Amino acid sequence: MKLCRIGNKGIEKPAIIDNENNFRDLSSLVDDFKAETLSFTTIEKIKNLEISKLPIINKNQRIGACIKNPGKFVAIGLNYSDHAKETGLKIPTEPIVFMKATSSICGPNDNIEMPKNSTKLDWEIELAIVVGKEAKNISEKEAADHILGYCIVNDISEREWQIEKLGQWVKGKSGDTFGPTGPYLVTKDEIPDINNLNLKLEVNGKKMQSGNTKNMIFNVNYLISYLSKFMSLQQGDLITTGTPPGVGMGMKPQVFLKSGDDIKLTIDCLGEQSSKVISK
């Protein structure tokens, strides 16, 4: 199933997309898609509903992030070997882990705000995992039982702040609107093969990134197992899994986003995002 949140920022309604591409209101069952409700129990309750009898929501409204306030927003760096190569960095022998502030999350089509004094704003299309139940020191074989579904994340990055300033990557990864998420959360049963999804990102109509999840160095089950050895993963946590080649930082000469740029992202089975960059 495809689950989403519809409405103005702060007053979104939970919805499901039916077979005729209608948005059906789920607020009679669940108040929102957040850590407390993003569970396998909720999914089972939705499966038992007669979806065609739910109220239709006007689809011309804003689409919000498909998750509200996850407890953690974990990210994986350099998880495609060809992306590592374009950045001039070594292919990692184990996952590179960093955090994005949860306040960076925004709707999939919301404007991306270029912060004051930003000069190296970059794009990164990524497959993201939504955790469905607590995972603590689990095996790779057990990992799939803890995954609720998947969505698209654009891991917007300010490269000067990420790389040239002291400290961790989090400074260049956490600006407001640096985490467009959605348009919808797709439950794992809807994905034929998570390890064979095409990813594509365009800037102003020009293809910049093209890749496939089969080229990830560490697949989703490995990542869940690996992370669970260092922190407990909780229901509703969001984990974004790395980006394929084609980022602005890796180009010669380098290319970065500017005010007015349009960004379009697509991943097989997960829909698309369409954002505009604006000056803050």
C-alpha positions in Angstrom: 0.0 0.0 0.0 1.0 3.6 -0.5 0.6 5.8 2.5 0.9 9.6 2.6 0.1 12.8 4.4 -2.0 15.5 2.7 -2.6 19.1 3.6 -0.9 22.3 4.7 2.2 22.1 6.9 1.3 21.1 10.5 -2.3 20.0 9.7 -1.7 17.1 7.3 -4.2 14.2 7.2 -3.0 10.5 6.9 -4.2 9.0 3.6 -3.9 5.9 1.5 -3.8 5.9 -2.3 -6.4 3.5 -3.8 -6.2 1.5 -7.0 -7.8 4.4 -8.9 -5.1 6.9 -7.6 -7.6 8.6 -5.2 -6.3 9.8 -1.9 -8.5 8.2 0.8 -8.7 9.8 4.3 -7.4 7.5 7.1 -7.9 9.9 10.0 -10.8 7.8 11.3 -8.3 5.0 12.0 -5.1 6.8 12.8 -4.4 10.4 13.7 -1.1 10.6 11.8 1.8 8.6 10.5 4.3 9.1 13.2 6.6 7.0 15.5 3.7 5.9 17.7 1.5 4.7 14.8 3.9 3.5 12.1 3.7 -0.2 13.1 2.8 -3.5 11.5 -0.4 -3.5 13.7 -1.5 -0.3 12.0 -0.8 -1.8 8.6 -2.9 -4.8 9.4 -5.8 -2.6 10.5 -5.6 -0.7 7.2 -5.6 -3.9 5.2 -8.9 -4.9 6.9 -10.6 -1.6 5.9 -13.0 -1.3 3.0 -10.8 1.4 1.3 -13.5 2.3 -1.3 -15.8 3.6 1.5 -13.2 6.0 3.0 -13.7 9.7 2.2 -11.8 11.0 -0.8 -9.3 13.9 -0.2 -8.8 16.6 -2.8 -5.6 15.5 -4.5 -4.7 19.1 -5.5 -3.6 19.8 -1.9 0.0 19.8 -0.7 1.7 16.5 -0.1 3.5 16.5 3.2 6.4 14.3 4.2 5.1 10.7 4.5 6.4 10.5 8.1 5.9 13.0 10.9 8.8 13.6 13.4 10.7 10.3 13.3 12.7 9.7 16.4 15.9 9.3 14.4 16.9 10.3 10.9 20.0 8.1 10.2 22.0 8.4 6.9 24.6 6.3 5.2 27.4 7.9 3.2 29.3 6.6 0.1 27.2 3.5 -0.3 27.6 3.3 -4.1 31.1 2.5 -5.2 30.9 4.8 -8.3 29.7 7.7 -6.1 32.7 7.1 -3.7 35.0 7.2 -6.8 33.6 10.4 -8.1 34.2 12.1 -4.8 37.8 10.9 -4.7 37.3 8.9 -1.5 38.1 5.3 -0.8 35.3 2.7 -1.1 34.2 2.1 2.5 34.8 -1.3 4.1 31.9 -0.8 6.5 28.9 1.7 6.4 29.6 5.3 7.0 27.0 6.5 9.4 25.8 10.1 10.2 22.7 11.8 11.4 20.5 14.4 9.8 18.4 16.6 12.0 14.7 15.6 12.0 13.9 19.3 11.5 15.3 19.0 8.0 12.4 16.9 6.9 9.9 18.5 4.5 7.3 17.6 1.9 8.5 16.0 -1.4 7.5 19.0 -3.4 8.2 21.8 -0.9 10.7 24.5 -1.8 14.3 23.8 -0.8 15.7 26.8 1.1 19.2 27.9 0.3 20.6 29.2 3.6 22.3 32.5 3.9 26.0 32.3 2.9 25.5 28.9 1.3 27.7 28.5 -1.8 27.9 24.7 -2.4 24.3 23.3 -2.1 24.1 19.8 -3.6 21.6 17.1 -4.4 21.5 13.4 -3.5 18.6 11.0 -4.5 18.3 8.2 -2.0 16.2 5.1 -1.1 15.1 5.4 2.5 13.9 2.7 4.9 11.1 3.1 7.4 11.5 0.9 10.5 8.4 -0.9 11.7 9.5 -2.3 15.0 12.4 -2.1 17.4 15.6 -3.7 16.1 18.4 -4.2 18.6 21.5 -6.3 17.7 19.7 -8.3 15.1 21.1 -10.5 12.3 20.9 -9.7 8.6 18.5 -12.6 8.2 16.1 -11.0 10.8 16.3 -7.5 9.3 13.5 -7.7 6.8 11.0 -8.4 9.7 11.8 -4.9 11.1 11.3 -3.0 7.8 7.8 -1.4 7.4 8.5 0.1 4.0 10.4 2.5 1.8 10.3 6.1 0.4 12.4 8.6 -1.4 14.7 11.1 0.3 16.7 13.9 -1.3 19.7 14.2 1.0 20.3 17.9 0.3 23.9 18.8 1.4 25.9 22.0 1.8 29.3 20.7 0.8 31.4 23.5 2.3 29.7 23.0 5.7 29.8 19.2 5.4 33.5 18.8 4.3 35.4 22.0 4.7 34.3 23.0 8.2 35.5 21.2 11.3 33.5 18.4 12.9 31.0 15.9 11.5 29.0 15.9 8.3 25.8 16.7 10.2 26.4 20.5 9.9 26.1 20.3 6.1 23.2 17.9 6.1 20.7 19.3 8.6 19.4 22.7 7.3 15.7 23.3 7.2 14.2 21.6 4.1 17.4 19.5 3.6 15.3 16.3 3.8 12.4 16.2 1.3 10.7 12.9 2.1 8.0 11.0 0.1 5.6 11.4 -1.7 4.5 8.3 0.0 5.6 5.4 2.2 5.3 2.2 0.2 5.0 -0.9 2.3 7.6 -3.6 1.6 5.1 -6.1 0.1 4.6 -3.6 -2.8 8.2 -3.8 -3.9 9.1 -6.8 -6.2 12.9 -6.5 -5.5 14.3 -3.7 -3.3 17.7 -4.6 -4.7 16.8 -3.7 -8.3 15.2 -0.2 -8.3 16.2 2.5 -10.7 17.0 6.0 -9.3 17.1 9.2 -11.4 17.5 12.9 -10.6 17.3 15.9 -12.9 18.1 19.5 -12.4 16.4 21.9 -14.7 15.4 19.0 -17.0 19.0 17.7 -17.3 19.7 14.2 -16.0 22.4 14.4 -13.3 22.0 11.1 -11.3 21.2 7.7 -12.6 21.7 4.5 -10.7 20.2 1.2 -9.4 20.0 -0.1 -5.9 21.7 -3.3 -7.0 24.9 -1.3 -7.0 24.7 -0.4 -3.3 27.8 -1.6 -1.4 25.7 -2.5 1.6 22.1 -3.6 1.0 19.1 -2.6 3.2 19.1 -5.8 5.3 22.8 -5.5 6.0 22.3 -1.8 7.0 19.5 -2.5 9.4 21.5 -5.3 11.1 24.7 -3.2 11.2 23.0 -0.1 12.7 21.2 -2.2 15.3 24.5 -3.2 16.8 25.3 0.4 17.7 21.9 1.8 18.5 18.4 0.4 18.9 16.3 1.3 15.9 12.8 2.3 16.8 9.4 2.1 15.2 9.1 5.0 12.7 12.8 5.7 12.4 14.0 6.8 9.0 17.2 5.5 7.4 18.4 6.9 4.1 20.8 4.6 2.3 23.3 6.6 0.1 23.3 8.0 -3.3 24.4 6.9 -6.8 26.9 9.0 -8.9 26.1 12.3 -10.4 26.2 14.8 -7.5 27.3 18.3 -8.2 30.4 18.0 -6.0 31.7 15.1 -8.2 31.5 17.1 -11.5 34.5 18.7 -13.2 34.0 21.6 -12.8 31.8 21.3 -9.8 28.1 22.4 -10.2 26.0 23.5 -7.3 22.4 24.5 -6.9 21.2 28.1 -7.2 18.0 29.9 -6.5 15.4 29.1 -9.1 16.7 25.6 -9.9 14.1 22.8 -10.3 14.9 19.4 -9.1 13.0 16.2 -10.0 13.6 12.8 -8.5 12.1 9.4 -9.3 12.7 5.9 -7.9 10.9 2.8 -9.3 7.7 2.0 -7.3 8.3 4.9 -4.9 7.0 7.9 -7.0 8.6 11.2 -7.7 9.5 14.5 -6.1 9.6 17.9 -7.7 11.2 20.8 -5.8 12.4 24.4 -6.4 15.4 26.0 -4.8 14.7 29.4 -3.2 16.9 31.8 -1.3 16.2 31.9 2.4 
